Each structure stands twice: as C-alpha cells, then as structure tokens.
Amino acid sequence: MIETACLIAMVATSFAIILNLYRMALGPDVTDRILALDTMVINAIALIVLLGIVYGTAMYFEAAMLIAMVGFVTTVAFCKYLLRGNVIE
C-alpha cells in the first residue's frame, strides 16, 4: 500500500517539477525564476525522500539533507546578487 502512495506522490511531484520548469523558462521576471528554482529544489528533495521511503534506506535522506543545504545557499546567493550586484563583499 505504501508503494502505491509513494508512486502517486512521485507522479504528482514530477508534474510539479515540470510546471516549475515552465515557470523558469517563461517567468516574467528574474525573481519569479529564482522562486521557481527554489521550489524545484524543494520538489527534488521530496522525490529523493520518497525514493528513500520506497527503498527503505537512510542514504537517500542524507542526500536530501545535503541538497536542501545547497539549495538554501544558492537561493540566498541569487537574491543577494540581485539586490547588491555581488555576492561576496
């Protein structure tokens, strides 16, 4: 039963990633594209966690945690670059 629920969740999350790619390609503004990228990172983390649930291993959860940290840092760096023009002062 859990495999079926995870499969449905994976399909829904994959559809959300496709919609995020659409927003990244046709976003009206740079801030919309950054927001779509951040949301896509969150959806990718969800996919990795779902794979960890299906396969029953903790390695996927560690990978999801690393991707979450990198995603947060890149979002902050993009926003800081947009506001100030440079990342490192």
C-alpha positions as CSV (number, residue, x, y, z in Angstrom):
1,M,0.0,0.0,0.0
2,I,2.8,2.4,0.8
3,E,4.4,1.7,-2.5
4,T,1.2,2.8,-4.3
5,A,1.0,6.0,-2.2
6,C,4.7,6.8,-2.9
7,L,4.2,6.2,-6.6
8,I,1.2,8.6,-6.7
9,A,3.2,11.2,-4.8
10,M,6.2,10.8,-7.2
11,V,3.9,11.4,-10.2
12,A,2.5,14.5,-8.6
13,T,5.9,15.8,-7.6
14,S,7.2,15.1,-11.1
15,F,4.3,17.1,-12.5
16,A,5.1,19.9,-10.1
17,I,8.8,19.9,-11.4
18,I,7.5,20.2,-15.0
19,L,5.4,23.2,-14.0
20,N,8.4,24.7,-12.3
21,L,10.5,24.3,-15.5
22,Y,7.8,26.1,-17.4
23,R,7.9,29.0,-14.9
24,M,11.7,29.1,-15.1
25,A,11.6,29.3,-18.9
26,L,8.8,31.8,-19.3
27,G,8.9,33.7,-16.0
28,P,8.0,37.3,-16.5
29,D,10.8,38.5,-14.0
30,V,14.1,37.2,-12.7
31,T,12.6,36.9,-9.2
32,D,9.9,34.6,-10.5
33,R,12.6,32.4,-12.0
34,I,14.6,32.3,-8.7
35,L,11.4,31.4,-6.9
36,A,10.7,28.6,-9.4
37,L,14.3,27.3,-9.0
38,D,13.9,27.2,-5.2
39,T,10.5,25.4,-5.5
40,M,12.1,22.9,-7.9
41,V,14.8,22.2,-5.4
42,I,12.1,21.5,-2.7
43,N,10.3,19.2,-5.2
44,A,13.6,17.4,-5.9
45,I,14.1,16.9,-2.2
46,A,10.6,15.4,-2.0
47,L,11.4,13.0,-4.8
48,I,14.6,11.9,-3.0
49,V,12.7,11.4,0.3
50,L,10.1,9.4,-1.5
51,L,12.7,7.1,-3.0
52,G,14.2,6.7,0.5
53,I,10.8,5.6,1.7
54,V,10.3,3.1,-1.1
55,Y,13.8,1.6,-0.9
56,G,13.9,1.7,2.9
57,T,17.4,3.1,3.2
58,A,18.7,6.2,5.1
59,M,21.2,7.1,2.4
60,Y,18.5,9.0,0.5
61,F,17.6,11.1,3.5
62,E,21.2,12.2,3.9
63,A,21.4,13.1,0.3
64,A,18.1,15.1,0.6
65,M,19.6,17.0,3.6
66,L,22.7,17.9,1.6
67,I,20.6,19.1,-1.4
68,A,18.5,21.2,1.0
69,M,21.5,22.9,2.4
70,V,22.9,23.6,-1.1
71,G,19.6,24.8,-2.3
72,F,19.2,27.3,0.6
73,V,22.7,28.7,0.0
74,T,22.1,29.1,-3.7
75,T,18.8,30.9,-3.2
76,V,20.3,33.3,-0.8
77,A,23.3,33.9,-3.1
78,F,20.9,34.6,-6.1
79,C,18.8,37.0,-4.1
80,K,21.9,38.8,-2.7
81,Y,23.3,39.1,-6.2
82,L,20.0,40.7,-7.4
83,L,19.9,43.1,-4.6
84,R,23.5,44.2,-4.4
85,G,25.2,43.1,-7.7
86,N,27.7,41.0,-5.9
87,V,27.7,38.0,-3.6
88,I,30.8,38.5,-1.6
89,E,31.5,41.9,-0.1
